[in-house]
Amino acid sequence: MIYIHHGPGVENKLSDLLEGKILVKPAYEDLKTDAVKDLVAQFSQVWPQDNACLMAGPLDEASPDVLDTLLKRIEEPFERAPELILWARDYGGVPLTIRSRCGERYHYAPELRSDLYKYGEALFLAVKAKDALGVVSALKAVNSGDIALLVKAYIEVLLEERELEFYSKELRELFKGKMTLSKVCSFFMEEIQWR
């Protein structure tokens, strides 16, 4: 089955989709009449390479009339034809005639790290190493008005690094009140002593 890969993270995923495959022609990115006719011709051939593939997209930016050229070949691909990787940014923008003949795979966009991630990481490494000076340095590296954002970045690091043993009931309690630099510093100094 041919799949249409789509979603906000699809363009980041394209190189992963090609892993272990041989792209026998450069990816088809400008899907005008001549390009789609060439794609169909290439998809109608048997290639000598194992794991041969062709890639085309974004389908949602191509004219539906031009994509109709692809319909018959999608419905009846040749045996040993290269794998066809189709992609679109907006799945709803792909003509229904194409969508109905293909499967679909959604790709999420990776979440962006917080602006204070590197400071949260420095704080985590200091806590993990029981380095009081490192904790103080990490806390002083941000504006006092951003201290709550630093603690959120610290939690983001804990989740990403799967260091959940550092996420404690006391850390959750820290969020209930107003976070001040002295309160947060005291919390992390106690964390170092407890660990």
C-alpha positions as CSV (number, residue, x, y, z in Angstrom):
1,M,0.0,0.0,0.0
2,I,1.1,3.5,-0.8
3,Y,0.9,6.0,2.1
4,I,0.6,9.7,2.2
5,H,2.7,11.1,5.0
6,H,1.4,14.3,6.4
7,G,1.2,16.6,9.4
8,P,3.2,19.4,10.9
9,G,6.3,17.2,11.4
10,V,6.3,15.5,8.0
11,E,9.2,17.5,6.5
12,N,11.4,16.7,9.5
13,K,10.5,13.0,9.1
14,L,11.2,12.7,5.3
15,S,14.9,11.8,5.8
16,D,13.9,9.0,8.3
17,L,11.5,7.6,5.7
18,L,14.4,7.2,3.3
19,E,16.6,5.4,5.8
20,G,17.7,2.0,4.3
21,K,16.2,2.9,0.9
22,I,17.8,4.1,-2.4
23,L,16.2,7.2,-3.8
24,V,16.6,6.4,-7.6
25,K,15.6,9.9,-8.7
26,P,15.8,13.3,-6.9
27,A,12.6,13.9,-4.9
28,Y,9.8,15.4,-7.0
29,E,9.0,18.7,-5.3
30,D,7.5,20.8,-8.0
31,L,4.5,18.7,-9.0
32,K,3.6,20.2,-12.4
33,T,2.4,18.2,-15.4
34,D,5.9,17.2,-16.7
35,A,7.2,16.3,-13.3
36,V,4.1,14.1,-12.5
37,K,4.4,12.4,-15.9
38,D,8.0,11.6,-15.2
39,L,7.1,10.3,-11.8
40,V,4.6,8.0,-13.3
41,A,7.1,6.8,-15.9
42,Q,9.7,6.1,-13.2
43,F,7.1,4.4,-11.0
44,S,6.2,2.2,-14.0
45,Q,9.7,0.7,-14.2
46,V,11.5,-2.1,-12.5
47,W,14.7,-0.9,-10.9
48,P,17.7,-3.2,-10.3
49,Q,18.3,-1.8,-6.8
50,D,16.8,-3.5,-3.8
51,N,14.9,-0.9,-1.7
52,A,14.5,1.5,-4.6
53,C,12.1,4.4,-3.9
54,L,10.7,7.6,-5.3
55,M,9.5,10.6,-3.3
56,A,6.9,13.2,-4.3
57,G,5.3,16.1,-2.5
58,P,3.9,18.3,-1.3
59,L,0.7,16.8,-2.9
60,D,-1.5,19.5,-1.3
61,E,0.2,22.2,-3.4
62,A,-0.3,20.3,-6.8
63,S,-3.2,20.8,-9.1
64,P,-5.8,18.1,-8.7
65,D,-5.9,17.8,-12.5
66,V,-2.2,17.1,-12.6
67,L,-2.4,14.5,-9.9
68,D,-5.1,12.6,-11.8
69,T,-2.2,11.4,-14.0
70,L,-1.0,9.4,-10.9
71,L,-4.3,7.7,-10.2
72,K,-4.1,4.6,-12.4
73,R,-0.5,3.9,-11.4
74,I,-1.4,4.2,-7.7
75,E,-4.3,1.8,-8.2
76,E,-2.3,-0.8,-10.1
77,P,1.4,-0.5,-9.2
78,F,3.8,-2.8,-11.0
79,E,5.4,-5.7,-9.1
80,R,9.0,-4.7,-8.2
81,A,8.2,-1.0,-8.9
82,P,10.1,1.3,-6.5
83,E,8.4,2.2,-3.3
84,L,6.5,5.5,-3.7
85,I,6.7,7.9,-0.8
86,L,4.1,10.6,-1.0
87,W,3.8,13.5,1.4
88,A,1.7,16.6,2.1
89,R,1.7,19.4,4.7
90,D,-2.1,19.5,4.7
91,Y,-3.8,16.1,4.2
92,G,-7.1,17.8,3.6
93,G,-5.6,19.6,0.6
94,V,-4.8,16.4,-1.2
95,P,-7.5,15.5,-3.7
96,L,-10.0,12.9,-2.4
97,T,-9.3,10.7,-5.5
98,I,-5.7,10.3,-4.4
99,R,-6.5,10.0,-0.6
100,S,-9.0,7.2,-1.2
101,R,-6.4,5.1,-2.9
102,C,-3.7,5.5,-0.3
103,G,-3.2,4.9,3.4
104,E,-2.1,7.9,5.5
105,R,0.4,8.4,8.3
106,Y,0.4,11.5,10.5
107,H,3.7,13.0,11.8
108,Y,3.7,15.2,14.8
109,A,5.9,18.2,15.0
110,P,8.6,18.0,17.6
111,E,7.9,20.2,20.6
112,L,10.2,23.1,20.9
113,R,12.2,23.4,24.1
114,S,11.7,26.3,26.4
115,D,13.9,29.3,26.1
116,L,15.5,28.5,29.4
117,Y,16.1,24.9,28.7
118,K,19.9,25.2,28.8
119,Y,19.7,26.8,32.3
120,G,17.3,24.1,33.4
121,E,19.8,21.5,32.2
122,A,22.6,23.2,34.0
123,L,20.5,23.3,37.2
124,F,19.7,19.6,36.8
125,L,23.3,18.6,36.3
126,A,24.3,20.6,39.4
127,V,21.6,18.9,41.5
128,K,22.5,15.5,40.2
129,A,26.2,16.1,41.0
130,K,25.3,17.6,44.4
131,D,27.1,20.8,43.3
132,A,25.8,23.7,45.5
133,L,27.9,26.3,43.7
134,G,26.5,25.0,40.3
135,V,22.9,25.3,41.7
136,V,23.5,28.9,42.8
137,S,25.2,29.7,39.4
138,A,22.3,28.2,37.4
139,L,19.7,30.2,39.5
140,K,21.6,33.4,39.2
141,A,22.0,33.0,35.4
142,V,18.3,34.1,34.9
143,N,16.3,37.1,35.9
144,S,14.5,36.8,39.2
145,G,11.2,37.3,37.3
146,D,12.0,34.2,35.2
147,I,12.6,31.9,38.2
148,A,9.3,30.0,37.7
149,L,10.2,29.5,34.0
150,L,13.6,28.1,35.0
151,V,11.9,25.6,37.3
152,K,9.6,24.6,34.5
153,A,12.6,24.2,32.2
154,Y,14.2,22.0,34.9
155,I,11.1,19.8,34.9
156,E,11.3,19.7,31.1
157,V,14.9,18.4,31.4
158,L,13.8,15.8,34.0
159,L,11.1,14.5,31.6
160,E,13.3,14.5,28.5
161,E,16.2,12.7,30.4
162,R,13.7,10.3,32.1
163,E,15.1,11.3,35.5
164,L,11.8,11.2,37.2
165,E,13.2,10.3,40.5
166,F,14.2,14.0,40.7
167,Y,10.5,15.0,40.3
168,S,9.3,15.0,43.9
169,K,6.2,15.9,45.9
170,E,8.2,18.9,47.2
171,L,8.9,20.1,43.7
172,R,5.1,20.0,43.0
173,E,4.5,22.0,46.2
174,L,6.9,24.6,45.1
175,F,4.5,25.6,42.3
176,K,1.6,26.2,44.6
177,G,3.0,29.4,46.2
178,K,4.8,32.4,44.8
179,M,8.2,31.4,43.6
180,T,11.0,33.7,44.8
181,L,14.7,33.2,44.2
182,S,15.4,32.5,47.9
183,K,12.5,30.0,48.1
184,V,13.7,28.1,45.0
185,C,17.4,28.3,46.1
186,S,16.4,26.8,49.5
187,F,14.4,24.0,47.8
188,F,17.4,23.0,45.6
189,M,19.9,23.1,48.5
190,E,17.6,20.8,50.4
191,E,17.4,18.5,47.3
192,I,21.2,18.3,47.2
193,Q,21.4,17.4,50.9
194,W,18.6,14.9,50.7
195,R,20.2,13.1,47.7
